[in-house]
């Protein structure tokens, strides 16, 4: 589905990012795995290469414009262009009510989960619009992009903002053939949600049915499949969409 294309996956060291990087490589893409954690990012690259794919690692803090600019430049230097990207890097919710909000914690979540997406769009779109052939970008939202959750003010604000960024970017870039969409996962079996479950003092069996009509957490690959489709030519008429991959959570 992505034969010969060049892709960037942020937060590619674990969870959804790692699954997307491996899936994109298996579909023929040359993948730049970008992550703040060098060890886990390189592990993803090693798995891709061992499976016969093409991948390389780039350290990035998506809240820093210089890092994001360097990330896009590295993809172009190594692979000649940039065809698709999944802006997945993020941090977990703050888990405190608004009266207990900590300013530094709020700033960190907004910087990574919202500003980071804006910076990725800035430099990814800049590259895609400068080359022939267009491109496709998927921003990772959340069910919190649609429904507020208590004790998660910064996270909910950021994920609502991701939808706004997606819509603006899709409007601006569609005339040049670049598509921008959002995938909004529900409960997914990642280190992030495992930490949230542990923090709540509950279990998957107890917690998952409240978030999923299927009564389980999604596997990261199930969400990555939606990202792959949106970045492929199979979704050539799709832009500005918000696709929930949430086992029906937002439908009830």
C-alpha positions in Angstrom: 0.0 0.0 0.0 2.9 2.4 0.6 5.6 0.9 -1.7 8.5 3.3 -2.2 7.0 6.0 0.0 8.8 7.8 2.8 7.1 8.1 6.1 7.7 9.7 9.5 6.2 8.2 12.7 6.6 10.3 15.9 6.5 8.5 19.2 7.7 5.5 17.2 9.4 3.8 20.1 6.4 2.2 21.7 2.7 1.5 21.6 0.8 2.8 18.6 3.8 4.6 17.1 5.9 1.4 17.1 3.0 -0.6 15.6 2.5 2.0 12.9 6.2 2.1 12.0 6.3 -1.7 11.7 3.1 -1.8 9.7 4.1 1.0 7.3 7.4 -0.6 6.7 5.7 -4.0 6.0 3.6 -2.1 3.5 6.7 -0.9 1.6 7.4 2.5 3.2 10.8 3.7 4.2 10.2 4.8 7.7 11.9 7.4 9.9 11.1 6.4 13.5 11.2 9.5 15.7 11.1 9.4 19.4 12.6 11.1 22.5 13.6 7.8 23.9 16.6 6.6 21.8 16.6 3.1 23.2 13.0 2.2 22.4 13.1 4.0 19.1 16.1 2.1 17.9 14.5 -1.2 19.0 11.6 -0.4 16.7 14.1 0.3 13.9 15.9 -3.0 14.6 12.7 -5.0 14.4 11.8 -3.4 11.1 15.2 -4.1 9.6 15.3 -7.6 10.9 11.9 -8.2 9.1 13.4 -6.9 5.9 12.1 -3.4 6.0 13.8 0.0 5.7 13.9 2.3 8.7 16.2 4.7 10.6 16.0 6.5 13.9 15.9 10.2 14.7 15.8 11.6 18.2 13.2 14.3 18.5 11.4 16.4 21.2 8.3 17.4 19.3 7.8 20.5 21.5 11.0 22.0 20.1 10.8 23.5 16.6 14.5 23.0 15.9 14.1 19.2 16.7 11.0 18.9 14.4 12.7 20.8 11.6 15.7 18.5 11.9 13.5 15.4 11.9 11.8 16.4 8.6 15.2 17.3 7.1 16.6 13.9 8.1 13.7 12.1 6.4 14.3 14.0 3.2 18.1 13.6 3.4 17.8 9.8 3.8 14.8 9.0 1.6 14.6 11.9 -0.9 11.2 13.2 0.0 8.3 12.9 2.5 5.1 11.2 1.5 3.3 10.5 4.8 3.5 11.1 8.5 1.7 10.0 11.7 2.0 12.6 14.4 1.6 10.3 17.4 4.0 11.5 20.1 2.1 12.3 23.3 2.0 12.1 27.1 -0.6 10.8 29.5 -3.4 12.8 31.1 -2.7 15.0 34.1 -5.1 13.1 36.4 -6.0 16.0 38.7 -9.2 18.2 38.9 -8.9 21.8 37.8 -8.7 23.3 41.3 -5.5 21.2 41.7 -4.1 22.1 38.3 -0.3 22.4 38.2 0.8 25.1 35.7 4.1 23.3 34.8 2.2 20.1 34.2 -0.4 21.8 32.1 2.3 23.5 30.0 4.1 20.2 29.4 1.0 18.4 28.2 0.0 21.2 25.9 3.6 21.6 24.6 3.8 17.9 23.6 0.2 16.9 22.7 -0.8 20.1 21.0 2.1 22.3 20.1 4.0 19.2 19.1 1.3 18.4 16.5 1.3 22.0 15.3 5.1 22.0 14.8 5.0 18.6 13.0 2.3 19.9 10.7 4.3 23.1 10.1 7.5 21.3 8.9 5.8 18.2 7.3 3.4 20.3 5.3 6.2 22.7 4.3 8.1 19.8 2.8 5.1 18.1 1.2 3.9 21.3 -0.4 7.3 22.0 -1.9 7.5 18.7 -3.7 5.5 16.9 -6.4 3.0 14.3 -5.6 1.2 15.6 -2.5 1.2 13.6 0.7 -0.9 12.4 3.6 -0.7 13.2 7.3 -2.5 11.5 10.2 -2.7 13.3 13.6 -3.5 11.2 16.6 -6.4 12.5 18.6 -8.4 10.5 21.2 -11.9 9.9 22.3 -11.1 12.8 24.5 -11.1 14.9 21.3 -14.9 14.5 21.5 -15.8 13.8 25.1 -14.4 15.5 28.2 -13.0 13.4 30.9 -12.7 14.5 34.5 -9.3 15.2 36.0 -7.8 15.6 32.5 -8.2 19.2 31.6 -4.9 19.7 29.8 -5.1 16.4 27.9 -8.7 17.1 26.8 -7.9 20.6 25.7 -4.9 19.3 23.7 -6.8 16.5 22.0 -9.7 18.9 21.2 -7.1 21.2 19.7 -5.7 18.4 17.5 -9.0 18.2 15.7 -8.9 21.9 15.1 -5.4 21.7 13.8 -6.4 18.8 11.5 -9.3 20.8 10.0 -7.3 23.9 9.4 -4.4 22.0 7.8 -6.8 20.0 5.6 -8.4 23.2 4.3 -5.1 24.9 3.7 -3.4 22.0 2.0 -6.1 20.2 0.0 -5.7 22.3 -3.1 -2.0 21.2 -3.3 -3.0 17.5 -3.0 -2.0 17.0 0.7 -4.6 15.2 2.8 -4.7 15.7 6.6 -6.9 13.5 8.8 -7.1 12.5 12.5 -7.4 9.0 14.0 -9.0 9.1 17.5 -8.3 5.9 19.4 -10.3 4.7 22.3 -8.9 2.4 25.0 -5.7 0.9 23.6 -3.3 -1.6 25.2 -0.2 0.6 25.5 2.1 1.6 28.3 0.2 4.9 28.6 -3.2 3.2 29.4 -1.6 0.5 31.5 -0.1 3.3 33.7 -3.6 5.0 33.8 -5.2 1.7 34.9 -2.6 1.1 37.6 -3.0 4.7 38.8 -6.7 4.1 39.1 -6.1 0.9 41.1 -8.3 -1.2 38.7 -7.8 -3.9 36.1 -8.4 -4.2 32.3 -11.3 -6.6 32.9 -13.0 -4.0 35.2 -12.1 -0.9 33.3 -12.3 -1.9 29.6 -16.1 -2.4 29.4 -16.7 1.2 30.4 -14.7 2.3 27.4 -15.4 -0.3 24.7 -18.5 -2.0 23.4 -16.3 -5.0 22.7 -15.2 -5.2 26.3 -11.5 -5.1 25.7 -8.6 -2.7 24.9 -7.6 -2.3 21.3 -4.3 -3.7 20.2 -2.0 -0.9 18.8 -1.9 -2.6 15.4 -5.7 -2.3 15.1 -5.4 1.5 15.3 -2.3 1.5 13.2 -4.3 -0.1 10.4 -6.5 3.0 10.3 -3.5 5.2 10.0 -2.1 3.0 7.2 -5.4 3.3 5.2 -5.6 7.0 5.6 -2.0 7.4 4.4 -2.5 5.2 1.4 -4.1 5.8 -2.0 -7.1 3.8 -0.9 -8.2 6.9 1.1 -7.5 9.3 -1.8 -10.8 11.1 -1.3 -10.6 11.5 2.5 -9.3 14.7 4.1 -10.4 16.6 7.2 -11.9 13.5 8.8 -11.9 12.5 12.4 -12.0 8.7 12.5 -12.8 7.1 15.9 -11.2 3.7 16.4 -12.8 3.1 19.7 -15.0 0.0 19.7 -18.1 2.2 19.7 -17.3 4.2 22.8 -18.3 7.5 21.3 -21.4 6.1 19.7 -23.3 5.6 22.9 
